[in-house]
């Protein structure tokens, strides 16, 4: 085996944008200015708190990450209008946040692709229980259209997050039946413009052997491996807890992960743990849950409070978003050639996802090499990829980080 002496032009292509990837959790907090939420980000171990926005009297709410990991979409709302706002876009590291033209009375948002947003639009005027439409709009404000022919009735707590699974084109949402409890989780394909799945309301053991049926089910989110559904549910008297169940609408394997007051769960990259808001009291739908950001294993275990000791944000947090900063080109540390082919090696971070790309004409980058999307497992600090047919025709390579 020998190390290739890569031409200067190839080196410039490989290492044009070095990146230092890391896993982080973004969230909202109004601790600094009560009632006005700003965006913060933190490492999963609770260190390195950073503030991304500072807008007194204006809130940045319910952030969602673009598929390429470079931009955020979020709701921009005033304290005078706490339930809805406009849509804004911002680089994931912070900066100027222009509005999306024509997107108004918005409660929350998800990305369908890098140029298309799906958002909840409020169509009644006031109060904590609202009627909502699911709509699609381009990031430049064009093409605004109703997606589902039905509307959804839900309290603010239960409808201020929904999930769009881009890998299946399926949306998951919570709906009040005829405008009153219980709130039930629904799902349907965006392309079909209608709900085709109503999730079963499960039971849970509260004290002793007493089986209690859960009331409201809300804030559903599918695990990245496509096998599990995390959600919050009301056990009664406002005791909203975090649960995980198989995605196939099965209550028998459901696990309760927290004791009380759950909001807005989000999965880790490897589907092994969940970040969520754990409040100290129930709002009963009159306002979104706020509290501290906790993490917990997907199969149970001790809760970890990430924000409880941080005076800047403690007790006033919501909407955690687990994301990776590995979104740009990564330095390739070595390129070697053997009988097996050409092998690339590069530094990685645990949880980081990486895409090997190549070009034969120095103008168009392709991603169709077999098994060229790699994920660094726990404790993994470097990755390798071998192209078994590197010279048919001659190829130039680069590696890009992929944000979830």
C-alpha positions as CSV (number, residue, x, y, z in Angstrom):
1,X,0.0,0.0,0.0
2,X,1.3,3.5,-0.7
3,X,0.2,7.0,0.1
4,X,-0.8,9.1,-2.9
5,X,1.0,12.4,-3.5
6,X,-2.2,14.3,-4.3
7,X,-1.8,17.1,-6.9
8,X,-2.1,20.7,-5.6
9,X,-5.5,21.2,-7.4
10,X,-6.9,18.0,-5.8
11,X,-5.7,19.2,-2.4
12,X,-7.5,22.5,-2.8
13,X,-10.7,20.7,-3.6
14,X,-10.5,18.3,-0.7
15,X,-9.7,20.8,2.1
16,X,-11.3,24.1,0.9
17,X,-13.7,24.4,3.9
18,X,-12.3,22.6,7.0
19,X,-14.9,22.0,9.7
20,X,-14.9,21.1,13.3
21,X,-18.0,19.0,13.8
22,X,-19.8,18.6,17.0
23,X,-23.2,17.5,18.3
24,X,-25.2,20.3,20.0
25,X,-28.7,21.0,21.3
26,X,-30.5,24.3,20.4
27,X,-33.4,25.6,22.4
28,X,-35.4,28.7,23.3
29,X,-35.2,30.6,26.6
30,X,-36.8,33.8,27.9
31,X,-34.8,33.9,31.1
32,X,-32.9,37.1,30.1
33,X,-36.0,39.0,29.0
34,X,-39.1,37.4,30.5
35,X,-41.7,36.6,27.8
36,X,-39.2,37.2,25.0
37,X,-37.5,34.0,23.8
38,X,-34.1,33.9,22.3
39,X,-32.2,31.0,20.7
40,X,-29.4,29.3,22.6
41,X,-27.2,26.3,21.9
42,X,-25.4,23.9,24.2
43,X,-23.4,20.7,24.1
44,X,-25.2,17.5,25.1
45,X,-23.1,17.4,28.3
46,X,-24.5,20.8,29.4
47,X,-21.4,22.8,28.7
48,X,-20.5,25.6,26.3
49,X,-23.8,27.6,26.4
50,X,-24.0,30.1,23.5
51,X,-26.6,32.7,22.7
52,X,-27.5,33.0,19.1
53,X,-30.2,35.8,19.1
54,X,-30.9,38.8,21.4
55,X,-34.2,40.4,20.5
56,X,-36.1,42.1,23.4
57,X,-39.9,42.0,23.0
58,X,-39.6,39.6,20.1
59,X,-39.4,35.8,20.4
60,X,-37.6,33.3,18.2
61,X,-39.7,30.1,18.7
62,X,-39.7,26.5,17.6
63,X,-36.5,26.3,15.5
64,X,-36.3,23.7,12.7
65,X,-33.1,22.7,10.9
66,X,-32.8,22.6,7.1
67,X,-32.0,19.2,5.5
68,X,-28.5,20.4,4.5
69,X,-27.9,21.7,8.1
70,X,-27.0,25.2,7.1
71,X,-30.2,27.2,8.0
72,X,-32.8,27.5,10.7
73,X,-36.5,28.3,10.2
74,X,-38.3,29.6,13.2
75,X,-41.4,31.6,14.3
76,X,-40.9,35.3,14.9
77,X,-43.5,36.5,17.3
78,X,-44.2,39.4,19.6
79,X,-45.3,39.4,23.2
80,X,-48.5,41.0,22.1
81,X,-49.2,38.0,19.9
82,X,-47.8,35.0,21.8
83,X,-49.6,32.2,19.8
84,X,-48.6,33.1,16.2
85,X,-46.1,35.0,14.2
86,X,-44.2,35.2,10.9
87,X,-41.5,32.8,9.6
88,X,-37.9,33.8,9.5
89,X,-34.7,32.1,8.2
90,X,-31.2,32.4,9.7
91,X,-27.8,30.7,9.3
92,X,-27.4,27.9,11.9
93,X,-24.6,29.8,13.6
94,X,-26.7,33.0,13.9
95,X,-26.8,36.2,11.9
96,X,-29.3,38.1,9.8
97,X,-32.8,36.5,9.8
98,X,-34.9,37.7,6.8
99,X,-38.7,37.0,6.8
100,X,-40.4,34.5,4.5
101,X,-42.8,36.7,2.6
102,X,-46.5,35.9,3.0
103,X,-46.1,33.4,5.9
104,X,-48.4,34.8,8.6
105,X,-50.2,33.6,11.8
106,X,-47.6,30.8,12.0
107,X,-47.4,28.5,15.1
108,X,-44.6,26.1,14.1
109,X,-42.6,24.9,11.0
110,X,-40.7,22.0,9.5
111,X,-38.6,21.7,6.3
112,X,-39.8,19.5,3.4
113,X,-36.6,20.2,1.4
114,X,-33.9,22.9,1.3
115,X,-36.2,25.3,-0.4
116,X,-39.7,24.3,0.9
117,X,-41.3,24.8,4.4
118,X,-44.3,23.2,5.9
119,X,-46.0,25.2,8.6
120,X,-49.0,25.4,10.9
121,X,-51.2,28.4,10.2
122,X,-53.8,29.6,12.6
123,X,-57.2,30.4,11.1
124,X,-59.1,31.6,14.1
125,X,-58.2,34.8,16.0
126,X,-57.5,34.3,19.8
127,X,-57.3,32.0,22.8
128,X,-55.1,29.0,23.7
129,X,-57.2,26.5,21.7
130,X,-57.0,27.1,18.0
131,X,-57.9,25.8,14.6
132,X,-54.9,25.3,12.3
133,X,-54.1,24.5,8.7
134,X,-51.1,22.7,7.4
135,X,-49.6,24.6,4.5
136,X,-46.5,24.6,2.2
137,X,-44.5,27.6,1.1
138,X,-41.2,28.2,-0.6
139,X,-38.4,29.9,1.3
140,X,-38.8,32.9,-1.1
141,X,-42.5,33.2,-0.2
142,X,-43.9,31.8,-3.4
143,X,-46.2,28.8,-3.8
144,X,-48.1,29.1,-0.5
145,X,-50.8,26.5,-0.5
146,X,-53.0,24.3,1.7
147,X,-51.6,20.8,1.9
148,X,-54.3,18.9,3.9
149,X,-57.9,19.5,3.1
150,X,-58.8,19.1,6.8
151,X,-58.1,21.5,9.7
152,X,-56.7,20.6,13.1
153,X,-58.1,21.8,16.4
154,X,-55.6,21.7,19.3
155,X,-54.4,23.6,22.3
156,X,-51.2,25.6,21.9
157,X,-49.2,23.1,24.0
158,X,-50.3,20.2,21.8
159,X,-49.9,21.7,18.4
160,X,-46.8,23.9,18.7
161,X,-44.7,21.1,17.3
162,X,-45.4,18.5,14.6
163,X,-43.1,16.1,12.8
164,X,-42.4,15.8,9.1
165,X,-40.5,12.6,8.3
166,X,-38.7,13.6,5.1
167,X,-37.5,10.0,4.4
168,X,-41.2,8.8,4.1
169,X,-43.0,12.0,3.2
170,X,-45.3,11.5,6.2
171,X,-46.5,14.1,8.7
172,X,-47.3,13.4,12.4
173,X,-49.6,15.8,14.3
174,X,-52.0,16.1,17.2
175,X,-55.7,16.9,16.8
176,X,-58.5,17.5,19.2
177,X,-61.6,15.5,18.3
178,X,-64.3,18.0,17.3
179,X,-62.5,20.7,19.1
180,X,-62.5,19.0,22.6
181,X,-60.4,16.4,24.4
182,X,-58.9,13.9,23.9
183,X,-56.1,15.1,21.7
184,X,-55.1,12.2,19.4
185,X,-52.0,11.7,17.2
186,X,-52.6,11.5,13.5
187,X,-50.5,10.7,10.5
188,X,-50.7,11.0,6.7
189,X,-48.7,11.3,3.6
190,X,-48.1,14.9,2.3
191,X,-48.7,13.8,-1.2
192,X,-52.1,12.3,-0.3
193,X,-53.3,15.5,1.5
194,X,-55.3,13.5,4.1
195,X,-54.9,11.6,7.3
196,X,-54.7,7.8,7.0
197,X,-53.5,6.8,10.5
198,X,-55.1,7.5,13.9
199,X,-52.8,6.3,16.7
200,X,-54.3,4.3,19.5
201,X,-54.6,5.9,22.9
202,X,-52.5,3.9,25.3
203,X,-52.8,3.1,29.0
204,X,-50.2,3.5,31.6
205,X,-49.6,2.3,35.2
206,X,-49.6,5.2,37.6
207,X,-49.7,3.8,41.1
208,X,-49.6,0.1,42.0
209,X,-51.6,-2.0,39.6
210,X,-54.0,0.7,38.5
211,X,-54.2,1.0,34.8
212,X,-55.1,4.5,33.6
213,X,-55.9,5.4,30.0
214,X,-53.8,8.3,28.8
215,X,-55.8,11.4,27.8
216,X,-54.1,13.7,25.4
217,X,-51.3,12.5,23.1
218,X,-49.2,15.2,21.5
219,X,-45.8,16.4,20.2
220,X,-45.0,13.2,18.2
221,X,-41.6,12.7,16.6
222,X,-40.2,9.7,14.8
223,X,-36.7,8.3,15.6
224,X,-34.0,8.7,12.9
225,X,-33.9,4.9,12.5
226,X,-37.6,4.9,11.6
227,X,-38.7,2.4,14.3
228,X,-39.9,4.4,17.3
229,X,-42.3,7.3,18.0
230,X,-41.6,9.6,21.0
231,X,-44.5,11.7,22.2
232,X,-46.0,13.4,25.3
233,X,-49.3,12.3,26.9
234,X,-51.5,13.4,29.7
235,X,-51.9,10.8,32.4
236,X,-54.7,13.0,34.0
237,X,-54.6,16.2,36.1
238,X,-52.1,17.7,33.7
239,X,-49.4,15.1,34.4
240,X,-47.9,15.2,30.9
241,X,-45.2,12.6,30.5
242,X,-42.7,11.5,27.9
243,X,-43.3,8.1,26.2
244,X,-41.7,6.0,23.5
245,X,-43.7,3.4,21.5
246,X,-43.1,1.3,18.4
247,X,-43.9,3.3,15.2
248,X,-46.4,0.6,14.1
249,X,-49.2,1.9,16.4
250,X,-48.6,-0.6,19.1
251,X,-49.3,0.3,22.8
252,X,-48.0,-3.0,24.3
253,X,-44.3,-2.0,24.1
254,X,-44.7,1.6,25.1
255,X,-42.2,2.9,27.7
256,X,-42.7,5.8,30.0
257,X,-39.5,7.9,30.2
258,X,-40.4,10.8,32.5
259,X,-42.6,11.5,35.5
260,X,-44.3,14.8,34.6
261,X,-44.8,17.9,32.4
262,X,-43.2,16.9,29.0
263,X,-42.9,19.1,26.0
264,X,-41.3,19.0,22.5
265,X,-39.1,15.9,22.5
266,X,-36.4,15.5,19.9
267,X,-34.2,12.4,19.1
268,X,-30.5,12.0,19.1
269,X,-28.7,11.2,15.8
270,X,-28.5,7.4,16.7
271,X,-32.0,7.1,18.2
272,X,-30.5,6.2,21.5
273,X,-31.6,9.2,23.6
274,X,-34.1,12.0,23.6
275,X,-34.0,15.7,24.6
276,X,-37.2,17.3,25.9
277,X,-38.6,20.2,27.9
278,X,-39.5,19.2,31.5
279,X,-41.6,21.9,33.1
280,X,-42.3,22.3,36.8
281,X,-46.0,22.8,36.4
282,X,-48.8,22.2,33.9
283,X,-50.1,25.0,31.7
284,X,-53.2,22.9,30.7
285,X,-52.8,24.3,27.2
286,X,-52.9,28.0,28.0
287,X,-49.3,28.5,27.1
288,X,-46.3,26.4,25.9
289,X,-44.5,24.3,28.4
290,X,-41.2,25.9,29.6
291,X,-38.8,24.5,32.1
292,X,-35.3,22.9,31.8
293,X,-33.9,20.9,28.9
294,X,-33.4,17.2,29.9
295,X,-32.1,14.1,28.2
296,X,-33.0,10.5,28.8
297,X,-32.2,7.2,27.2
298,X,-34.7,5.8,24.7
299,X,-35.2,2.7,26.8
300,X,-35.3,4.5,30.2
301,X,-32.9,5.5,32.9
302,X,-32.0,8.6,34.8
303,X,-32.9,12.0,33.5
304,X,-30.1,14.5,33.0
305,X,-30.9,18.2,33.5
306,X,-28.7,20.1,31.1
307,X,-29.8,23.7,31.9
308,X,-30.8,23.6,35.6
309,X,-27.6,25.1,36.9
310,X,-27.2,27.7,34.1
311,X,-28.3,31.0,35.5
312,X,-28.7,32.6,32.1
313,X,-31.5,30.2,31.0
314,X,-32.4,27.9,34.0
315,X,-36.1,27.1,34.3
316,X,-37.2,29.0,31.3
317,X,-36.4,26.8,28.3
318,X,-38.3,25.1,25.6
319,X,-38.1,23.4,22.1
320,X,-34.8,21.5,22.1
321,X,-33.4,20.7,18.7
322,X,-30.6,18.1,18.5
323,X,-28.3,18.9,15.6
324,X,-24.8,18.5,14.2
325,X,-22.5,21.2,13.1
326,X,-20.8,18.9,10.6
327,X,-22.2,20.5,7.5
328,X,-19.2,21.6,5.4
329,X,-16.3,20.0,3.7
330,X,-14.0,18.1,6.1
331,X,-10.2,17.8,5.8
332,X,-9.1,14.4,4.4
333,X,-6.1,13.3,6.4
334,X,-4.8,10.7,4.0
335,X,-5.5,9.1,0.6
336,X,-4.0,5.7,0.0
337,X,-4.1,3.2,-2.8
338,X,-4.0,-0.6,-2.7
339,X,-5.3,-3.6,-4.6
340,X,-8.7,-2.9,-2.9
341,X,-8.9,0.6,-4.4
342,X,-8.4,4.1,-3.2
343,X,-9.0,4.7,0.6
344,X,-9.8,8.1,2.1
345,X,-9.4,8.7,5.8
346,X,-10.6,11.8,7.8
347,X,-11.2,12.9,11.4
348,X,-14.7,12.4,12.7
349,X,-16.7,13.1,15.8
350,X,-19.0,10.6,17.5
351,X,-22.5,11.0,16.0
352,X,-21.2,12.8,13.0
353,X,-22.6,11.8,9.5
354,X,-20.3,12.1,6.5
355,X,-20.9,11.9,2.7
356,X,-18.1,11.0,0.3
357,X,-18.5,12.9,-2.9
358,X,-16.5,12.7,-6.2
359,X,-16.1,14.5,-9.5
360,X,-14.6,13.6,-12.8
361,X,-14.9,17.0,-14.5
362,X,-14.2,19.4,-11.5
363,X,-17.6,21.0,-11.9
364,X,-20.3,18.6,-10.7
365,X,-20.0,16.6,-7.4
366,X,-21.8,13.2,-7.2
367,X,-22.8,11.0,-4.3
368,X,-23.6,7.7,-5.9
369,X,-20.7,5.6,-4.7
370,X,-22.0,2.5,-2.8
371,X,-22.1,2.9,1.0
372,X,-20.6,6.4,0.8
373,X,-22.8,7.9,3.6
374,X,-21.1,7.0,6.9
375,X,-21.9,7.7,10.6
376,X,-19.3,7.8,13.3
377,X,-20.4,5.5,16.2
378,X,-19.8,6.1,19.9
379,X,-16.1,6.7,20.6
380,X,-15.2,6.8,16.9
381,X,-12.8,9.7,16.0
382,X,-11.8,8.8,12.4
383,X,-13.5,7.2,9.4
384,X,-12.3,5.4,6.2
385,X,-13.9,4.9,2.9
386,X,-12.7,2.8,0.0
387,X,-13.6,3.3,-3.7
388,X,-13.0,0.0,-5.4
389,X,-13.0,1.5,-8.8
390,X,-11.3,4.9,-8.5
391,X,-9.9,5.3,-12.0
392,X,-12.8,4.6,-14.3
393,X,-12.5,7.5,-15.1
394,X,-10.1,9.4,-12.8
395,X,-11.9,10.9,-9.8
396,X,-11.3,13.7,-7.4
397,X,-12.9,13.3,-3.9
398,X,-14.1,15.4,-1.0
399,X,-16.0,14.6,2.2
400,X,-18.9,16.7,3.5
401,X,-20.5,16.6,6.9
402,X,-24.2,15.9,6.9
403,X,-26.5,17.6,9.5
404,X,-29.6,15.6,10.6
